[in-house]
């Protein structure tokens, strides 16, 4: 077996047993220091947002929220809100929120334990379909 393929298989096998140890402890709970840093990121985003954003929840989505992460996987940090709570068409709200998150992600180089963080605003009526770890920022 060639080394690259063997390394790939070993990474898959390891990833099937445990969550990313940079983010989660041996009991699969988010490491408190990581949670605190994620909350700081959310608070900075909300401060920069310049619109009163009603936060329903905050989630980590994607491969770093499950057992299929890789060494280059980023942290997808989702701020969940109900798009219907805002005084505009949902399509306009989605476009505004995407522009705000793009601006934030482009203006800040955010990492946690050398993992890049990308922030999103997610509509609670259309949750992302992916691995999901939920933590409360409240």
Secondary structure, 3 states (H helix, E strand, C coil): CCHHHHHHHHHHHHHCCCCCCCCECCCCCECHHHHHHHHHHHHHHHHHHCCCCCCCEEEEECHHHCCCCCCCCCEEEEEEECHHHCCCCHHHHHHHHHHHHHHHHHHCCCEECCEEEEEEEEECCCCCCCCEEEECCC
